[in-house]
């Protein structure tokens, strides 16, 4: 059996951390979505202002369905903002929009972690979907090669999440600086709200990495255990 009692025990803390991080980002976004910015800008307007102030050309901004589904697509150079962010005129809206605009700046300036993350996407998509097949088959037929192939595939997922951390932190730092320099947020209270929204969002990436690292360690432990049983 793949996920035995040991796995359940070691995964409790990462699971609780992930649940807490998800709760915090949703509650923080909800709280500051009720607090307007003095500039009166919507998320879409804030993102456009940041793009213009940074001298970028060819970056488009679109409304994208889904709660907190905001992301930057480097292939089409498009900022896709959820309705609450695109239309909202709150601290939460401009914070998230500015964060995504930060990714467009990273792309324009060839920020290395973003470039690496983009290159890892195909391998990560494949690895996340099929890693368990060679791993389970390898355990079943006592093939260390197949088992480790599964571990390596899952390891690509962990590497992607590891590279994601500096990418997201850097985008948030760019967002905070640009919101202040462009006057989109103009008080210490607004800046503090932006900090809380973006810091809460960053926690979800940390939680995801912690959970995946724990699972990778468990897979390695199972693979070594299977080797010892041969």
GITARA-V765545 format. One record per residue. RES is the residue in one letter. PHI is phi in whole degrees, 0 to 359 (NA if undefined). OMEGA is omega in whole degrees, -180 to 180 (none if undefined). D_LAST is the distance of its C-alpha to the last C-alpha in Angstrom with 2 decimals. Layout:
res = <RES,RES>
phi = <PHI,PHI>
omega = <OMEGA,OMEGA>
d_last = <D_LAST,D_LAST>
This chain:
res = <X,X,X,X,X,X,X,X,X,X,X,X,X,X,X,X,X,X,X,X,X,X,X,X,X,X,X,X,X,X,X,X,X,X,X,X,X,X,X,X,X,X,X,X,X,X,X,X,X,X,X,X,X,X,X,X,X,X,X,X,X,X,X,X,X,X,X,X,X,X,X,X,X,X,X,X,X,X,X,X,X,X,X,X,X,X,X,X,X,X,X,X,X,X,X,X,X,X,X,X,X,X,X,X,X,X,X,X,X,X,X,X,X,X,X,X,X,X,X,X,X,X,X,X,X,X,X,X,X,X,X,X,X,X,X,X,X,X,X,X,X,X,X,X,X,X,X,X,X,X,X,X,X,X,X,X,X,X,X,X,X,X,X,X,X,X,X,X,X,X,X,X,X,X,X,X,X,X,X,X,X,X,X,X,X,X,X,X,X,X,X,X,X,X,X,X,X,X,X,X,X,X,X,X,X,X,X,X,X,X,X,X,X,X,X,X,X,X,X,X,X,X,X,X,X,X,X,X,X,X>
phi = <NA,290,265,270,298,299,298,299,292,283,268,298,297,301,296,296,298,296,297,295,296,295,297,294,293,291,290,292,298,298,299,275,285,266,248,284,262,295,293,75,284,276,300,296,293,295,298,296,296,293,298,295,297,272,76,275,235,83,265,256,232,231,279,227,289,113,286,52,266,296,197,249,258,291,293,253,54,236,269,250,247,295,307,298,275,301,265,293,241,239,300,300,297,288,294,293,297,294,300,293,298,300,294,294,292,302,297,296,262,55,298,303,300,293,299,295,299,298,288,278,306,301,295,293,298,292,299,292,270,236,302,289,294,296,296,291,296,300,296,292,255,60,256,295,297,294,301,289,298,296,296,297,299,290,299,294,296,296,298,300,292,294,291,295,303,297,297,288,298,294,297,293,297,297,299,299,293,288,298,285,290,271,80,293,246,227,217,296,295,293,298,295,296,300,304,293,296,287,293,294,296,297,300,295,288,297,297,296,294,301,298,289,296,299,294,297,297,295,298,296,296,295,295,293,297,294,297,292,276,290>
omega = <-172,-177,-177,-177,179,180,-180,-179,-176,-179,-177,-178,177,179,179,177,180,179,179,180,179,178,-176,-178,180,-178,179,177,-180,-179,-175,172,177,-178,-179,175,-177,179,-180,-177,171,178,-180,179,178,179,179,180,-180,179,179,-178,-179,177,-180,177,176,178,180,-178,-177,171,-176,-176,177,180,-179,177,-174,177,176,179,-178,-179,-179,-178,-176,171,179,-174,178,-177,-179,-180,-178,-174,-175,178,-175,175,179,-176,-177,179,-179,179,179,177,179,175,176,177,179,176,176,-179,-178,-177,178,178,-168,180,178,178,179,180,179,-180,-180,-175,-179,-180,-180,179,179,-177,-177,-176,-170,-175,-175,-179,178,-180,-178,178,179,178,-176,-177,178,177,-179,-180,179,-180,-179,175,176,179,180,178,178,177,177,177,180,179,178,-180,178,179,-180,-176,180,178,-179,179,-180,179,178,179,176,-178,-179,-179,-177,178,179,-175,179,179,178,167,-168,178,179,179,178,179,179,178,177,178,-177,179,-176,177,178,178,-179,-179,-179,178,177,-179,179,179,179,-180,-178,178,178,180,179,178,178,179,177,179,178,180,178,177,179,177,-180,-179,-178,none>
d_last = <17.03,17.39,20.26,19.70,22.11,20.93,21.79,25.08,26.01,25.45,27.16,30.32,32.08,31.54,32.68,35.77,36.49,36.36,38.65,41.01,41.14,41.95,44.61,46.11,46.46,48.06,50.36,51.39,52.10,54.07,56.05,57.12,57.75,60.77,62.08,64.04,64.45,67.98,67.73,67.42,64.92,62.35,58.75,59.53,62.64,60.81,58.13,60.90,62.83,59.86,59.17,62.87,63.13,60.18,61.88,59.18,60.22,58.61,56.59,57.18,56.79,56.01,55.73,52.26,51.57,49.23,49.27,48.16,46.89,48.52,46.99,48.03,47.24,47.35,47.50,50.88,51.84,52.41,52.39,51.57,52.80,52.47,55.85,55.97,55.51,57.57,60.59,60.23,62.59,60.67,58.77,55.47,56.54,57.64,54.66,52.08,54.23,54.64,50.90,50.37,53.28,51.49,48.70,51.38,52.60,49.13,48.92,52.39,51.64,48.23,46.41,43.13,40.70,42.32,42.05,38.36,37.75,39.63,37.55,34.30,35.51,34.36,30.80,30.69,32.03,29.41,26.51,27.76,28.02,24.86,22.13,20.52,20.20,17.68,15.89,15.69,15.07,12.21,10.57,11.68,10.48,7.19,9.55,9.68,13.22,14.47,13.20,14.94,17.88,18.46,18.39,20.86,23.05,23.36,23.98,27.02,28.38,28.15,29.83,32.56,33.24,33.34,35.91,37.79,38.69,41.08,42.43,43.42,44.72,46.80,48.24,49.28,50.90,52.79,53.86,55.25,57.22,58.57,59.64,61.67,63.12,64.25,65.78,63.77,63.06,65.94,65.50,63.17,62.52,61.38,59.23,57.62,56.90,55.31,53.10,51.91,51.22,49.23,47.39,46.32,45.09,43.08,41.24,39.63,37.93,36.75,35.38,33.53,31.92,30.91,29.29,27.36,26.22,24.93,23.01,21.59,20.43,18.79,16.97,15.76,14.67,12.71,11.10,10.23,9.05,6.64,5.45,5.54,3.81,0.00>
